[in-house]
Amino acid sequence: MIELNGKIVIITGGAGGIGAAAAEIFAKAGARLSIVDLDAVRGEALAKKLGARFFKCDVSSPEEVKAVLGNFDRIDVIYNNAGVYLPGRDGRITDIDEAVWEKVLAINLRSVFLFCKYGIPLMMKHGGSIINTASSAGMIGIPGCDAYTATKGAIVQLTKSLAAEYGRYNIRTNCISPAAIMTPMVRQSNLDDETFDAESFLKLRTPLRRFGTPEEVAQVALFLASDAASYLNGAVIATDGGITINGDLSKIKRD
């Protein structure tokens, strides 16, 4: 079993979905855990259950992020998991309202900037692990969600730059790119859309022919947070069942 042995861990967006699954798994692995989220009801309940700390925070706000990080004199792991997709409002670049564009960039990308900008100095004396969350949308072209795609592509490249810059301080920066993970956000953006054909998606786009679970992504994050990943830096791990590498699965001969 991978252990975190008292590592001081911050998970943003930790009250639900993949973040909550990671909080559960990290706590079992021995992390000294802090959950950061805007949802105080779910966040406080989860923190109480796990013996963790909870901080209510708008992760796009410099003042609120600095206030959270002011509670620490050392951080070992920052898991930048917070993110949002706005179905019905995100879309083609020519159709997106400017306010929607700014909101998606603020939550998805500015939050990573802020937690790295003000969190990395708390790691530089002893090293640490930064885990960023991108998406298949940051690796391949996906139409109809240009604001979301822009943020996730930027996170992939920012991960690589941080890995190159701060590796000399023994700070490892890596990125997880999930896809088709059964979370409330995926249900809202895809399964609740009457035009989305889940059966065809699984057959033609997903080599494993199933959706992933938040726990499967959280296990990858646990590895990246741990000393077991001590020589992994700048990696972008597609946790997507093979979605981003497949071709036309309709051409595969059926059993």
Secondary structure, 3 states (H helix, E strand, C coil): CCCCCCCEEEEECCCCHHHHHHHHHHHHCCCEEEEEECCHHHHHHHHHHHCCEEEECCCCCHHHHHHHHCCCCCCCEEEECCCCCCCCCCCCCCCCCHHHHHHHHHHHHHHHHHHHHHHHHHCCCCCEEEEEECCHHHCCCCCCCHHHHHHHHHHHHHHHHHHHHHHHHCEEEEEEEECCECCHHHHHHHHCCCCCCHHHHHHHCCCCCCCECHHHHHHHHHHHHCHHHCCCCCCEEEECCCHHHCCCHHHCCCC
